[in-house]
Amino acid sequence: MKRIREVIDYYEPKVVVVEDFSGIGSRKSKRIQKLIALIEKYVEGSNLKVSKYSRNNIRFVFNTFGATSKYEIAKVITEYIQYQLITLTIKRKSHEPEHYSMNIFDAISLGVTHYYMEK
């Protein structure tokens, strides 16, 4: 949490976007739920705006692009954001664990959802 506070204080964002873990489709662990709650509390105490979006909100926005699954959403992101450091791993089978690099797509999808929902 200390590192997150440092990043927020350094960049001074106008809004902090987090996943609404109480929404349908979210399967965050208790540890991550606690961390998100601490982030919200810190941001609200800093007089910043917090926006929360559920996995269903994200799917609703990306349905516009024809993407419904997490992999399809990541594929849309890589098509629209041509950046060398963002590469999509091969589609995993249901019994395989998720690749650690997929987290960047979760963050970007939250940002894109915020942009479309605030329009």
The first five atom37 places (N, CA, C, CB, O) and aatype in JSON, in Angstrom:
{
  "aatype": [12, 11, 1, 9, 1, 6, 19, 9, 3, 18, 18, 6, 14, 11, 19, 19, 19, 19, 6, 3, 13, 15, 7, 9, 7, 15, 1, 11, 15, 11, 1, 9, 5, 11, 10, 9, 0, 10, 9, 6, 11, 18, 19, 6, 7, 15, 2, 10, 11, 19, 15, 11, 18, 15, 1, 2, 2, 9, 1, 13, 19, 13, 2, 16, 13, 7, 0, 16, 15, 11, 18, 6, 9, 0, 11, 19, 9, 16, 6, 18, 9, 5, 18, 5, 10, 9, 16, 10, 16, 9, 11, 1, 11, 15, 8, 6, 14, 6, 8, 18, 15, 12, 2, 9, 13, 3, 0, 9, 15, 10, 7, 19, 16, 8, 18, 18, 12, 6, 11],
  "atom_mask": [
    [1, 1, 1, 1, 1],
    [1, 1, 1, 1, 1],
    [1, 1, 1, 1, 1],
    [1, 1, 1, 1, 1],
    [1, 1, 1, 1, 1],
    [1, 1, 1, 1, 1],
    [1, 1, 1, 1, 1],
    [1, 1, 1, 1, 1],
    [1, 1, 1, 1, 1],
    [1, 1, 1, 1, 1],
    [1, 1, 1, 1, 1],
    [1, 1, 1, 1, 1],
    [1, 1, 1, 1, 1],
    [1, 1, 1, 1, 1],
    [1, 1, 1, 1, 1],
    [1, 1, 1, 1, 1],
    [1, 1, 1, 1, 1],
    [1, 1, 1, 1, 1],
    [1, 1, 1, 1, 1],
    [1, 1, 1, 1, 1],
    [1, 1, 1, 1, 1],
    [1, 1, 1, 1, 1],
    [1, 1, 1, 0, 1],
    [1, 1, 1, 1, 1],
    [1, 1, 1, 0, 1],
    [1, 1, 1, 1, 1],
    [1, 1, 1, 1, 1],
    [1, 1, 1, 1, 1],
    [1, 1, 1, 1, 1],
    [1, 1, 1, 1, 1],
    [1, 1, 1, 1, 1],
    [1, 1, 1, 1, 1],
    [1, 1, 1, 1, 1],
    [1, 1, 1, 1, 1],
    [1, 1, 1, 1, 1],
    [1, 1, 1, 1, 1],
    [1, 1, 1, 1, 1],
    [1, 1, 1, 1, 1],
    [1, 1, 1, 1, 1],
    [1, 1, 1, 1, 1],
    [1, 1, 1, 1, 1],
    [1, 1, 1, 1, 1],
    [1, 1, 1, 1, 1],
    [1, 1, 1, 1, 1],
    [1, 1, 1, 0, 1],
    [1, 1, 1, 1, 1],
    [1, 1, 1, 1, 1],
    [1, 1, 1, 1, 1],
    [1, 1, 1, 1, 1],
    [1, 1, 1, 1, 1],
    [1, 1, 1, 1, 1],
    [1, 1, 1, 1, 1],
    [1, 1, 1, 1, 1],
    [1, 1, 1, 1, 1],
    [1, 1, 1, 1, 1],
    [1, 1, 1, 1, 1],
    [1, 1, 1, 1, 1],
    [1, 1, 1, 1, 1],
    [1, 1, 1, 1, 1],
    [1, 1, 1, 1, 1],
    [1, 1, 1, 1, 1],
    [1, 1, 1, 1, 1],
    [1, 1, 1, 1, 1],
    [1, 1, 1, 1, 1],
    [1, 1, 1, 1, 1],
    [1, 1, 1, 0, 1],
    [1, 1, 1, 1, 1],
    [1, 1, 1, 1, 1],
    [1, 1, 1, 1, 1],
    [1, 1, 1, 1, 1],
    [1, 1, 1, 1, 1],
    [1, 1, 1, 1, 1],
    [1, 1, 1, 1, 1],
    [1, 1, 1, 1, 1],
    [1, 1, 1, 1, 1],
    [1, 1, 1, 1, 1],
    [1, 1, 1, 1, 1],
    [1, 1, 1, 1, 1],
    [1, 1, 1, 1, 1],
    [1, 1, 1, 1, 1],
    [1, 1, 1, 1, 1],
    [1, 1, 1, 1, 1],
    [1, 1, 1, 1, 1],
    [1, 1, 1, 1, 1],
    [1, 1, 1, 1, 1],
    [1, 1, 1, 1, 1],
    [1, 1, 1, 1, 1],
    [1, 1, 1, 1, 1],
    [1, 1, 1, 1, 1],
    [1, 1, 1, 1, 1],
    [1, 1, 1, 1, 1],
    [1, 1, 1, 1, 1],
    [1, 1, 1, 1, 1],
    [1, 1, 1, 1, 1],
    [1, 1, 1, 1, 1],
    [1, 1, 1, 1, 1],
    [1, 1, 1, 1, 1],
    [1, 1, 1, 1, 1],
    [1, 1, 1, 1, 1],
    [1, 1, 1, 1, 1],
    [1, 1, 1, 1, 1],
    [1, 1, 1, 1, 1],
    [1, 1, 1, 1, 1],
    [1, 1, 1, 1, 1],
    [1, 1, 1, 1, 1],
    [1, 1, 1, 1, 1],
    [1, 1, 1, 1, 1],
    [1, 1, 1, 1, 1],
    [1, 1, 1, 1, 1],
    [1, 1, 1, 1, 1],
    [1, 1, 1, 0, 1],
    [1, 1, 1, 1, 1],
    [1, 1, 1, 1, 1],
    [1, 1, 1, 1, 1],
    [1, 1, 1, 1, 1],
    [1, 1, 1, 1, 1],
    [1, 1, 1, 1, 1],
    [1, 1, 1, 1, 1],
    [1, 1, 1, 1, 1]
  ],
  "atom_positions": [
    [[0.83, -1.2, 0.0], [0.0, 0.0, 0.0], [0.87, 1.26, 0.0], [-0.94, 0.0, 1.21], [0.48, 2.29, -0.55]],
    [[2.04, 1.16, 0.61], [2.93, 2.32, 0.66], [3.32, 2.75, -0.75], [4.19, 2.0, 1.48], [3.31, 3.95, -1.06]],
    [[3.65, 1.81, -1.6], [4.04, 2.12, -2.98], [2.88, 2.74, -3.75], [4.54, 0.84, -3.7], [3.09, 3.66, -4.54]],
    [[1.69, 2.26, -3.54], [0.51, 2.8, -4.22], [0.28, 4.25, -3.78], [-0.75, 1.95, -3.91], [0.0, 5.11, -4.62]],
    [[0.41, 4.51, -2.48], [0.29, 5.89, -1.98], [1.32, 6.8, -2.63], [0.44, 5.93, -0.46], [1.01, 7.92, -3.03]],
    [[2.54, 6.32, -2.73], [3.61, 7.11, -3.35], [3.29, 7.45, -4.8], [4.94, 6.36, -3.27], [3.51, 8.58, -5.24]],
    [[2.78, 6.48, -5.54], [2.44, 6.7, -6.95], [1.3, 7.71, -7.08], [2.03, 5.36, -7.63], [1.37, 8.62, -7.91]],
    [[0.28, 7.56, -6.26], [-0.85, 8.5, -6.3], [-0.38, 9.91, -5.94], [-1.97, 8.05, -5.33], [-0.75, 10.87, -6.6]],
    [[0.43, 10.02, -4.9], [0.93, 11.34, -4.49], [1.84, 11.97, -5.55], [1.69, 11.22, -3.15], [1.82, 13.18, -5.76]],
    [[2.62, 11.15, -6.22], [3.55, 11.66, -7.22], [2.8, 12.16, -8.47], [4.56, 10.57, -7.61], [3.07, 13.26, -8.97]],
    [[1.86, 11.36, -8.97], [1.17, 11.7, -10.22], [-0.02, 12.63, -10.03], [0.72, 10.45, -10.9], [-0.46, 13.27, -10.99]],
    [[-0.56, 12.7, -8.83], [-1.7, 13.56, -8.52], [-2.84, 13.43, -9.55], [-1.25, 15.01, -8.44], [-3.19, 14.41, -10.21]],
    [[-3.41, 12.23, -9.69], [-4.48, 12.05, -10.68], [-5.76, 12.77, -10.27], [-4.78, 10.57, -10.9], [-5.97, 13.04, -9.09]],
    [[-6.59, 13.07, -11.23], [-7.9, 13.68, -10.94], [-8.9, 12.61, -10.51], [-8.43, 14.45, -12.17], [-9.82, 12.88, -9.74]],
    [[-8.7, 11.4, -11.02], [-9.58, 10.29, -10.69], [-8.76, 9.0, -10.62], [-10.73, 10.16, -11.74], [-7.8, 8.82, -11.37]],
    [[-9.15, 8.13, -9.7], [-8.54, 6.8, -9.59], [-9.62, 5.79, -9.91], [-7.91, 6.56, -8.15], [-10.69, 5.8, -9.3]],
    [[-9.33, 4.91, -10.86], [-10.32, 3.92, -11.32], [-9.93, 2.56, -10.76], [-10.39, 3.88, -12.88], [-8.8, 2.11, -10.91]],
    [[-10.9, 1.92, -10.11], [-10.68, 0.58, -9.53], [-11.81, -0.34, -9.96], [-10.59, 0.65, -7.98], [-12.88, 0.1, -10.4]],
    [[-11.54, -1.63, -9.83], [-12.58, -2.62, -10.16], [-13.54, -2.74, -8.98], [-11.94, -4.0, -10.5], [-13.14, -2.8, -7.82]],
    [[-14.81, -2.78, -9.3], [-15.85, -3.0, -8.3], [-15.92, -4.49, -8.04], [-17.24, -2.42, -8.75], [-16.58, -5.22, -8.77]],
    [[-15.25, -4.95, -6.99], [-15.18, -6.38, -6.71], [-16.49, -6.95, -6.19], [-14.08, -6.65, -5.71], [-16.65, -8.17, -6.11]],
    [[-17.44, -6.09, -5.84], [-18.74, -6.59, -5.39], [-19.68, -6.84, -6.57], [-19.38, -5.6, -4.4], [-20.76, -7.4, -6.4]],
    [[-19.27, -6.42, -7.76], [-20.1, -6.58, -8.95], [-20.13, -8.01, -9.43], [0.0, 0.0, 0.0], [-19.27, -8.82, -9.08]],
    [[-21.12, -8.32, -10.24], [-21.27, -9.65, -10.82], [-20.1, -9.9, -11.78], [-22.65, -9.8, -11.55], [-19.76, -9.03, -12.58]],
    [[-19.51, -11.06, -11.7], [-18.43, -11.42, -12.6], [-17.05, -11.21, -12.02], [0.0, 0.0, 0.0], [-16.06, -11.6, -12.63]],
    [[-16.96, -10.59, -10.85], [-15.66, -10.35, -10.22], [-15.33, -11.51, -9.28], [-15.67, -9.0, -9.45], [-16.17, -11.96, -8.51]],
    [[-14.1, -11.97, -9.36], [-13.67, -13.06, -8.49], [-12.34, -12.71, -7.82], [-13.54, -14.38, -9.29], [-11.38, -13.47, -7.89]],
    [[-12.3, -11.56, -7.2], [-11.09, -11.1, -6.52], [-10.95, -11.8, -5.18], [-11.11, -9.57, -6.33], [-11.93, -12.06, -4.49]],
    [[-9.7, -12.1, -4.83], [-9.43, -12.73, -3.54], [-9.68, -11.74, -2.41], [-7.98, -13.27, -3.49], [-9.76, -10.53, -2.64]],
    [[-9.79, -12.24, -1.22], [-10.0, -11.38, -0.05], [-8.86, -10.38, 0.1], [-10.13, -12.23, 1.23], [-9.09, -9.22, 0.47]],
    [[-7.64, -10.8, -0.18], [-6.48, -9.92, -0.07], [-6.6, -8.75, -1.04], [-5.19, -10.71, -0.35], [-6.33, -7.61, -0.66]],
    [[-7.0, -9.01, -2.27], [-7.14, -7.96, -3.28], [-8.34, -7.07, -2.95], [-7.3, -8.58, -4.7], [-8.29, -5.86, -3.16]],
    [[-9.42, -7.66, -2.45], [-10.58, -6.86, -2.04], [-10.18, -5.87, -0.95], [-11.72, -7.77, -1.54], [-10.59, -4.71, -0.97]],
    [[-9.39, -6.35, 0.0], [-8.93, -5.47, 1.1], [-8.03, -4.36, 0.55], [-8.17, -6.29, 2.17], [-8.15, -3.22, 0.98]],
    [[-7.15, -4.7, -0.39], [-6.26, -3.7, -0.98], [-7.06, -2.64, -1.75], [-5.24, -4.39, -1.92], [-6.78, -1.45, -1.62]],
    [[-8.04, -3.06, -2.53], [-8.88, -2.1, -3.27], [-9.62, -1.19, -2.3], [-9.88, -2.84, -4.18], [-9.73, 0.01, -2.54]],
    [[-10.14, -1.76, -1.21], [-10.84, -0.96, -0.21], [-9.9, 0.06, 0.43], [-11.46, -1.86, 0.88], [-10.3, 1.2, 0.68]],
    [[-8.66, -0.33, 0.71], [-7.67, 0.59, 1.27], [-7.33, 1.71, 0.29], [-6.4, -0.16, 1.67], [-7.16, 2.87, 0.68]],
    [[-7.22, 1.36, -0.99], [-6.96, 2.37, -2.02], [-8.1, 3.37, -2.07], [-6.76, 1.71, -3.4], [-7.87, 4.58, -2.09]],
    [[-9.33, 2.87, -2.08], [-10.51, 3.75, -2.11], [-10.5, 4.69, -0.9], [-11.82, 2.92, -2.12], [-10.74, 5.89, -1.05]],
    [[-10.24, 4.15, 0.27], [-10.24, 4.96, 1.49], [-9.16, 6.04, 1.42], [-10.01, 4.06, 2.73], [-9.42, 7.19, 1.78]],
    [[-7.97, 5.69, 0.96], [-6.89, 6.66, 0.84], [-7.23, 7.75, -0.17], [-5.58, 5.96, 0.44], [-7.02, 8.93, 0.1]],
    [[-7.76, 7.35, -1.32], [-8.08, 8.31, -2.38], [-9.19, 9.27, -1.92], [-8.52, 7.57, -3.67], [-9.1, 10.47, -2.14]],
    [[-10.22, 8.74, -1.3], [-11.31, 9.58, -0.81], [-10.8, 10.54, 0.27], [-12.46, 8.71, -0.26], [-11.26, 11.68, 0.35]],
    [[-9.87, 10.07, 1.1], [-9.28, 10.93, 2.13], [-8.39, 12.01, 1.55], [0.0, 0.0, 0.0], [-8.11, 13.02, 2.2]],
    [[-7.94, 11.81, 0.33], [-7.1, 12.79, -0.37], [-7.93, 13.73, -1.24], [-6.04, 12.07, -1.23], [-7.39, 14.49, -2.04]],
    [[-9.25, 13.66, -1.09], [-10.18, 14.49, -1.87], [-10.06, 14.28, -3.37], [-9.96, 15.94, -1.55], [-10.19, 15.23, -4.14]],
    [[-9.81, 13.05, -3.77], [-9.78, 12.68, -5.19], [-11.03, 11.87, -5.5], [-8.49, 11.87, -5.53], [-11.67, 11.31, -4.61]],
    [[-11.37, 11.81, -6.77], [-12.55, 11.05, -7.2], [-12.17, 9.59, -7.41], [-13.15, 11.65, -8.49], [-11.12, 9.28, -7.97]],
    [[-13.05, 8.7, -6.97], [-12.88, 7.27, -7.2], [-14.0, 6.8, -8.11], [-12.87, 6.47, -5.85], [-15.17, 7.07, -7.84]],
    [[-13.65, 6.11, -9.18], [-14.65, 5.5, -10.06], [-14.47, 4.0, -9.99], [-14.51, 6.02, -11.54], [-13.36, 3.48, -10.08]],
    [[-15.59, 3.29, -9.84], [-15.57, 1.83, -9.73], [-16.38, 1.23, -10.86], [-16.12, 1.37, -8.35], [-17.49, 1.69, -11.15]],
    [[-15.83, 0.19, -11.5], [-16.52, -0.48, -12.59], [-16.41, -1.98, -12.39], [-15.95, -0.06, -13.96], [-15.34, -2.5, -12.06]],
    [[-17.52, -2.67, -12.6], [-17.53, -4.13, -12.45], [-17.08, -4.79, -13.76], [-18.95, -4.63, -12.06], [-16.95, -4.12, -14.79]],
    [[-16.84, -6.08, -13.69], [-16.49, -6.83, -14.9], [-17.62, -6.73, -15.92], [-16.18, -8.33, -14.56], [-17.37, -6.7, -17.12]],
    [[-18.87, -6.67, -15.45], [-20.0, -6.52, -16.37], [-19.96, -5.18, -17.08], [-21.32, -6.68, -15.62], [-20.28, -5.11, -18.27]],
    [[-19.58, -4.1, -16.39], [-19.42, -2.8, -17.04], [-18.38, -2.87, -18.14], [-19.03, -1.72, -16.01], [-18.57, -2.34, -19.23]],
    [[-17.28, -3.54, -17.85], [-16.19, -3.67, -18.84], [-16.69, -4.47, -20.04], [-14.95, -4.36, -18.2], [-16.44, -4.09, -21.19]],
    [[-17.38, -5.57, -19.79], [-17.9, -6.38, -20.9], [-18.92, -5.58, -21.73], [-18.54, -7.68, -20.37], [-18.97, -5.71, -22.95]],
    [[-19.73, -4.78, -21.06], [-20.72, -3.95, -21.76], [-20.02, -2.99, -22.73], [-21.57, -3.15, -20.74], [-20.43, -2.88, -23.89]],
    [[-18.98, -2.32, -22.27], [-18.25, -1.37, -23.12], [-17.56, -2.09, -24.27], [-17.2, -0.59, -22.29], [-17.64, -1.64, -25.41]],
    [[-16.89, -3.19, -23.99], [-16.13, -3.88, -25.03], [-17.02, -4.71, -25.96], [-15.1, -4.78, -24.4], [-16.56, -5.15, -27.02]],
    [[-18.26, -4.91, -25.58], [-19.2, -5.57, -26.49], [-19.38, -4.73, -27.76], [-20.58, -5.78, -25.79], [-19.67, -5.27, -28.83]],
    [[-19.2, -3.42, -27.63], [-19.24, -2.5, -28.78], [-18.2, -2.9, -29.82], [-19.01, -1.05, -28.33], [-18.41, -2.73, -31.02]],
    [[-17.08, -3.43, -29.36], [-15.99, -3.85, -30.24], [-16.08, -5.33, -30.6], [-14.65, -3.55, -29.58], [-15.19, -5.87, -31.26]],
    [[-17.15, -5.98, -30.18], [-17.33, -7.41, -30.47], [-16.53, -8.31, -29.55], [0.0, 0.0, 0.0], [-16.27, -9.47, -29.9]],
    [[-16.14, -7.82, -28.4], [-15.35, -8.6, -27.46], [-16.14, -8.86, -26.18], [-14.03, -7.89, -27.13], [-16.67, -7.93, -25.58]],
    [[-16.22, -10.12, -25.78], [-16.93, -10.45, -24.55], [-16.05, -11.16, -23.53], [-18.13, -11.31, -24.86], [-16.19, -10.94, -22.32]],
    [[-15.13, -12.0, -24.0], [-14.26, -12.71, -23.06], [-13.04, -11.85, -22.72], [-13.82, -14.07, -23.65], [-12.74, -10.87, -23.41]],
    [[-12.35, -12.23, -21.68], [-11.17, -11.49, -21.25], [-10.09, -11.49, -22.35], [-10.6, -12.09, -19.94], [-9.43, -10.48, -22.58]],
    [[-9.94, -12.63, -23.02], [-8.96, -12.73, -24.1], [-9.35, -11.83, -25.27], [-8.82, -14.19, -24.57], [-8.5, -11.15, -25.84]],
    [[-10.63, -11.82, -25.64], [-11.09, -10.97, -26.74], [-10.91, -9.48, -26.41], [-12.58, -11.26, -27.06], [-10.54, -8.69, -27.28]],
    [[-11.16, -9.12, -25.17], [-10.95, -7.73, -24.73], [-9.47, -7.37, -24.85], [-11.43, -7.54, -23.26], [-9.13, -6.29, -25.34]],
    [[-8.58, -8.26, -24.42], [-7.14, -8.02, -24.54], [-6.74, -7.9, -26.01], [-6.34, -9.16, -23.85], [-5.87, -7.1, -26.35]],
    [[-7.35, -8.69, -26.86], [-7.04, -8.64, -28.29], [-7.45, -7.29, -28.88], [-7.76, -9.79, -29.04], [-6.71, -6.72, -29.68]],
    [[-8.62, -6.78, -28.5], [-9.06, -5.46, -28.97], [-8.09, -4.39, -28.5], [-10.49, -5.15, -28.46], [-7.75, -3.48, -29.26]],
    [[-7.65, -4.48, -27.26], [-6.72, -3.49, -26.72], [-5.42, -3.49, -27.51], [-6.43, -3.77, -25.22], [-4.9, -2.42, -27.85]],
    [[-4.88, -4.67, -27.82], [-3.62, -4.72, -28.57], [-3.8, -4.19, -30.0], [-3.09, -6.15, -28.61], [-2.85, -3.66, -30.57]],
    [[-4.99, -4.33, -30.56], [-5.23, -3.81, -31.91], [-5.29, -2.29, -31.92], [-6.53, -4.39, -32.47], [-4.81, -1.65, -32.86]],
    [[-5.87, -1.7, -30.89], [-6.04, -0.25, -30.85], [-4.86, 0.49, -30.23], [-7.28, 0.08, -30.09], [-4.62, 1.66, -30.55]],
    [[-4.14, -0.18, -29.36], [-2.98, 0.45, -28.72], [-1.74, -0.24, -29.26], [-3.06, 0.35, -27.14], [-1.35, -1.3, -28.78]],
    [[-1.14, 0.36, -30.24], [0.07, -0.2, -30.86], [1.29, 0.24, -30.06], [0.19, 0.26, -32.35], [1.92, 1.25, -30.37]],
    [[1.62, -0.53, -29.06], [2.75, -0.2, -28.2], [3.6, -1.45, -28.03], [2.28, 0.35, -26.81], [3.07, -2.52, -27.76]],
    [[4.88, -1.33, -28.18], [5.78, -2.48, -28.21], [5.76, -3.32, -26.93], [7.17, -2.0, -28.46], [5.94, -4.54, -26.99]],
    [[5.54, -2.69, -25.79], [5.6, -3.43, -24.53], [4.34, -4.22, -24.22], [5.88, -2.49, -23.41], [4.34, -5.07, -23.32]],
    [[3.28, -3.95, -24.96], [2.03, -4.66, -24.71], [1.88, -5.74, -25.77], [0.81, -3.7, -24.73], [1.57, -5.46, -26.92]],
    [[2.11, -6.97, -25.37], [1.96, -8.09, -26.3], [0.99, -9.09, -25.7], [3.33, -8.76, -26.6], [0.98, -9.34, -24.49]],
    [[0.19, -9.64, -26.55], [-0.82, -10.6, -26.12], [-0.25, -12.0, -26.16], [-2.08, -10.5, -27.01], [0.35, -12.41, -27.15]],
    [[-0.42, -12.73, -25.07], [0.04, -14.12, -25.04], [-0.96, -14.98, -25.8], [0.2, -14.63, -23.57], [-2.05, -14.52, -26.13]],
    [[-0.59, -16.2, -26.06], [-1.51, -17.09, -26.77], [-2.71, -17.38, -25.87], [-0.8, -18.4, -27.19], [-2.62, -17.33, -24.64]],
    [[-3.83, -17.68, -26.5], [-5.04, -17.94, -25.73], [-4.84, -19.19, -24.88], [-6.27, -18.11, -26.68], [-4.4, -20.23, -25.37]],
    [[-5.17, -19.07, -23.62], [-4.97, -20.19, -22.71], [-6.15, -21.15, -22.76], [-4.75, -19.69, -21.29], [-7.26, -20.76, -23.12]],
    [[-5.89, -22.37, -22.39], [-6.96, -23.35, -22.25], [-7.58, -23.17, -20.86], [-6.43, -24.82, -22.46], [-6.94, -22.61, -19.96]],
    [[-8.78, -23.64, -20.68], [-9.5, -23.39, -19.43], [-8.79, -23.96, -18.2], [-10.89, -23.96, -19.51], [-8.96, -23.45, -17.1]],
    [[-8.0, -25.01, -18.38], [-7.3, -25.61, -17.24], [-5.95, -24.97, -16.95], [-7.11, -27.09, -17.48], [-5.31, -25.31, -15.95]],
    [[-5.5, -24.04, -17.81], [-4.21, -23.4, -17.63], [-4.35, -22.13, -16.8], [-3.57, -23.09, -18.99], [-5.37, -21.45, -16.86]],
    [[-3.31, -21.79, -16.02], [-3.37, -20.54, -15.26], [-3.19, -19.34, -16.19], [-2.28, -20.52, -14.15], [-2.61, -19.45, -17.27]],
    [[-3.7, -18.22, -15.75], [-3.59, -16.99, -16.54], [-2.16, -16.47, -16.49], [-4.58, -15.92, -16.02], [-1.52, -16.48, -15.44]],
    [[-1.66, -16.0, -17.63], [-0.31, -15.45, -17.7], [-0.26, -14.15, -16.91], [0.12, -15.21, -19.19], [-1.22, -13.37, -16.93]],
    [[0.84, -13.91, -16.21], [0.95, -12.73, -15.35], [0.83, -11.42, -16.13], [2.27, -12.75, -14.6], [0.42, -10.41, -15.55]],
    [[1.17, -11.42, -17.4], [1.11, -10.18, -18.18], [-0.31, -9.76, -18.55], [1.92, -10.35, -19.45], [-0.51, -8.66, -19.07]],
    [[-1.3, -10.6, -18.27], [-2.68, -10.24, -18.59], [-3.2, -9.13, -17.67], [-3.58, -11.47, -18.48], [-4.21, -8.51, -17.98]],
    [[-2.52, -8.89, -16.54], [-2.96, -7.83, -15.62], [-2.96, -6.46, -16.26], [-2.08, -7.82, -14.38], [-3.8, -5.62, -15.93]],
    [[-2.03, -6.21, -17.17], [-1.97, -4.9, -17.83], [-3.25, -4.66, -18.63], [-0.72, -4.8, -18.75], [-3.71, -3.53, -18.74]],
    [[-3.82, -5.72, -19.19], [-5.05, -5.59, -19.97], [-6.25, -5.29, -19.06], [-5.3, -6.86, -20.78], [-7.18, -4.6, -19.46]],
    [[-6.21, -5.82, -17.83], [-7.26, -5.49, -16.86], [-7.23, -4.0, -16.55], [-7.09, -6.32, -15.55], [-8.26, -3.34, -16.51]],
    [[-6.02, -3.47, -16.33], [-5.88, -2.05, -16.01], [-6.32, -1.17, -17.18], [-4.42, -1.73, -15.64], [-7.04, -0.2, -16.99]],
    [[-5.89, -1.52, -18.38], [-6.26, -0.73, -19.55], [-7.75, -0.81, -19.8], [-5.48, -1.2, -20.8], [-8.38, 0.19, -20.16]],
    [[-8.34, -1.99, -19.63], [-9.78, -2.13, -19.86], [-10.58, -1.29, -18.86], [-10.2, -3.61, -19.76], [-11.65, -0.77, -19.21]],
    [[-10.09, -1.14, -17.64], [-10.75, -0.26, -16.67], [-10.68, 1.19, -17.13], [-10.1, -0.41, -15.28], [-11.66, 1.93, -17.02]],
    [[-9.52, 1.6, -17.64], [-9.37, 2.97, -18.13], [-10.26, 3.25, -19.32], [0.0, 0.0, 0.0], [-10.89, 4.31, -19.39]],
    [[-10.33, 2.31, -20.26], [-11.2, 2.47, -21.44], [-12.66, 2.51, -21.01], [-10.97, 1.33, -22.45], [-13.44, 3.31, -21.54]],
    [[-13.03, 1.65, -20.08], [-14.42, 1.64, -19.58], [-14.76, 2.97, -18.93], [-14.62, 0.49, -18.56], [-15.84, 3.51, -19.17]],
    [[-13.87, 3.5, -18.13], [-14.1, 4.81, -17.51], [-14.31, 5.88, -18.58], [-12.91, 5.19, -16.59], [-15.22, 6.7, -18.47]],
    [[-13.48, 5.86, -19.59], [-13.6, 6.84, -20.68], [-14.97, 6.77, -21.35], [-12.49, 6.63, -21.72], [-15.62, 7.79, -21.56]],
    [[-15.42, 5.57, -21.67], [-16.71, 5.41, -22.36], [-17.9, 5.67, -21.45], [-16.81, 4.03, -22.95], [-18.93, 6.18, -21.9]],
    [[-17.79, 5.31, -20.19], [-18.92, 5.48, -19.27], [-19.07, 6.93, -18.84], [-18.74, 4.59, -18.03], [-20.17, 7.35, -18.46]],
    [[-18.01, 7.72, -18.9], [-18.07, 9.12, -18.5], [-18.48, 10.04, -19.65], [-16.73, 9.57, -17.95], [-18.74, 11.22, -19.43]],
    [[-18.53, 9.51, -20.86], [-18.91, 10.34, -22.03], [-20.32, 10.83, -21.91], [-18.77, 9.55, -23.32], [-20.8, 11.54, -22.79]]
  ]
}
